[in-house]
């Protein structure tokens, strides 16, 4: 029995490299998105708007489902992914609103 690692096919290594690059891009894109949503949270807090906007969220779900369909991505998965992100954003907005209210 050999303890040497089994070599992986070149195509698998290439695909894994591509996946790693995409994952890195996703992380940076999410970071940029959260920077923007943090600014939205501050704006909402300073103008007295609620942390959550169900009408906007509904529009975004419909928009994302259409994008997913066009991109040949499972719309249910896309909606779950957006729901996860929106939940996190709302938590951030609530914390920002609470911090803003404590300063007043």
Residue pairs with C-beta under 8 A, 6 or more apart in sequence:
30 85
33 85
34 88
34 89
34 92
37 89
37 92
37 93
38 92
38 96
40 93
41 51
41 89
41 92
41 93
41 96
41 97
42 96
42 100
43 49
44 50
44 51
44 93
44 96
44 97
45 93
45 96
45 97
45 99
45 100
45 101
46 100
51 90
51 93
51 94
51 96
51 97
52 90
52 93
57 86
60 82
60 86
61 79
61 82
61 83
64 75
64 78
64 79
64 82
65 75
65 78
65 79
67 78
68 74
68 75
68 77
68 78
68 79
69 75
